[in-house]
Amino acid sequence: MRALPIFHLTLLTLVGSVGCASVSSDVASAGYGYAEESRMAESAPAMAPMTFDDDTIAGDLMAPSKSFAPPPPPPEPPSPQAPTLPTADPEKNVEAAKRLVIYTGSVATIVPQLEPGLATFVAKISADGGYLQNRNGNSVTVRVPANSFFATIEWLRKNGQVTDENVNAVDVTKRVFDLELRLQTADASRTRLLKLLDSATKMEDILKIEAEVRRLTDEIEGMKGELRNLGDQIAFSTLTVNFFADAPPPNPYPQRTRSRFEWVNQVGVEQVLGSF
Amino acid sequence: MNNITMVRMLTAAVLVVAAVGGTGCATLQMDVPDRFLVIEEEGDSLKAMTPEESKIWVRDFDDDTFGSLTFWRDAVKGDLLKGRGYTLIEETNVKDGLGNDGIALVVETTLSGRPVKELLAVFIVPGWFSNTIRVAEFVADKAAFDSEVAGVKTSLSTLR
C-alpha cells in the first residue's frame, strides 16, 4: 500500500513534465537558439537536419532535402537526454539556427503563344524535380523544389514578360523545432509510461496509465503528421503562374460605328475570316 | 468631214470603248507564295489559302470619288485602329505589279481569345470614270502569319 502514493507521484510527475514542457527553454537548451525576428533568405533555403527518435518522421522530413543545395555545416543535433545549453553568445545561437522557410508565390506572365508556353513551363518544372499540382484554364499551380523556386521565377522572366509577381516566405523554424522537441518529450514520456504499465498491478492504475498512453499516442501522431506536412511545404515551394498570350487585349469597341466608306467596312480580319 | 475622217473617228471610239471595257473585265492576278492555293479567281476577286487556312483575299472596289491613296490610308487606318481596336504593327509603302503606289499595314487583334494578324495592302488603280481601290488582305493566326508574311509581301509586287 505504501508503494501506491509513490507510484501516483511518479505518474503525475511524468504527465506534468509532458504538459509543462517549456518550448522556448527546450529549444534554447537544445542549442538551436535563433533570433525572433523573421528573416527571409534571399537564396534558396537550406534545410537543417532534424533528429527524431522515430526514423519515419526523420526520413519524411529529410528525404526532400536531398534535392537542396549543399547546406552549410549543420548544428549539433539535440539530445533529449542531455540537452546542450545555449552559449552565452546569442550571435552563435542565431548562426546555429538553419532557417526553415516555406516559399509560395504567384506570377503573371505574357508569352508569345499560350499552349506552347505553358507546356514548356510544365516540362521545365518536371525536369527540375517538381510537378504540376493544378491547372485551371491558363493558370497552373506547380510544386517546385525549394532550391529551384527563385530560379523558376527568373526563368519565367527570361521566357516571357512578367507583369505581376508576388513572393511570400514564412519562417517556420521555431514551429518545426517546437514540434520536434514536443515530439521527443511526448515520446520519451510514453516510453516511460509503457515501462510503468509493465510493472503496474492494480487495475485502476493500469487503466489510468493506458488512458494516458492513448492520449500521448494521439498527440504524437498529430505532431508527426504536422511535421510531415511542414517538411513537404518546406521542401517544395508552391508557385501559381497565370499565362497570357502575347496579343492585344480583346476588342474594346464591340459596338463600333460603321465607316462612312462602305469598302472600308468590308475589309478587316472579321470580314476575311467570316466571308472568305 | 470626209468619209476617211469619220472612219478614223469611229475606229478610235471603238478602240477607246474596247480599252475601257477591257479594263473592267480584267481578271485579278497575283503570283501567290508556294504554300498558297488559288481557290477562286473571278473578275474582281482572288482567293488563296494555305493548308492551315491562312487566307489571302484580293478585291477591287470602285471609287467614283477619286480619293487619294493618303485619304484611303487614313480612312482604313482610323477604322481598324480606332473603330475596331486593332494594334498597328507596321506601315510601309509598296507597289503592285502595274507600278501603282500602295500602302501596306500590318495589324494585330484578338479573335475568340487568339491572336490574329493581318497584312492589308491598298492600291489605287486610276481609271477613266472611276478609280479602283485594290485591297489585298492576308489574315492568319499570329504564328502562321509570321512565317508566311515575307512571301506574301513579295507577291504584292506581282499583283496586276
Boltz contact constraints between the chains, C-beta under 6 A:
constraints:
  - contact:
      token1: [A, 245]
      token2: [B, 115]
      max_distance: 6.0
  - contact:
      token1: [A, 247]
      token2: [B, 110]
      max_distance: 6.0
  - contact:
      token1: [A, 247]
      token2: [B, 115]
      max_distance: 6.0
  - contact:
      token1: [A, 248]
      token2: [B, 87]
      max_distance: 6.0
  - contact:
      token1: [A, 248]
      token2: [B, 108]
      max_distance: 6.0
  - contact:
      token1: [A, 248]
      token2: [B, 110]
      max_distance: 6.0
  - contact:
      token1: [A, 250]
      token2: [B, 110]
      max_distance: 6.0
  - contact:
      token1: [A, 251]
      token2: [B, 85]
      max_distance: 6.0
  - contact:
      token1: [A, 252]
      token2: [B, 85]
      max_distance: 6.0
  - contact:
      token1: [A, 253]
      token2: [B, 85]
      max_distance: 6.0
  - contact:
      token1: [A, 256]
      token2: [B, 83]
      max_distance: 6.0
  - contact:
      token1: [A, 256]
      token2: [B, 84]
      max_distance: 6.0
  - contact:
      token1: [A, 259]
      token2: [B, 79]
      max_distance: 6.0
  - contact:
      token1: [A, 261]
      token2: [B, 75]
      max_distance: 6.0
  - contact:
      token1: [A, 263]
      token2: [B, 61]
      max_distance: 6.0
  - contact:
      token1: [A, 263]
      token2: [B, 133]
      max_distance: 6.0
  - contact:
      token1: [A, 264]
      token2: [B, 75]
      max_distance: 6.0
  - contact:
      token1: [A, 264]
      token2: [B, 76]
      max_distance: 6.0
  - contact:
      token1: [A, 264]
      token2: [B, 79]
      max_distance: 6.0
  - contact:
      token1: [A, 267]
      token2: [B, 135]
      max_distance: 6.0
  - contact:
      token1: [A, 269]
      token2: [B, 109]
      max_distance: 6.0
  - contact:
      token1: [A, 269]
      token2: [B, 116]
      max_distance: 6.0
  - contact:
      token1: [A, 269]
      token2: [B, 118]
      max_distance: 6.0
  - contact:
      token1: [A, 269]
      token2: [B, 139]
      max_distance: 6.0
  - contact:
      token1: [A, 272]
      token2: [B, 55]
      max_distance: 6.0
  - contact:
      token1: [A, 272]
      token2: [B, 57]
      max_distance: 6.0
  - contact:
      token1: [A, 272]
      token2: [B, 137]
      max_distance: 6.0
  - contact:
      token1: [A, 272]
      token2: [B, 139]
      max_distance: 6.0
  - contact:
      token1: [A, 276]
      token2: [B, 55]
      max_distance: 6.0
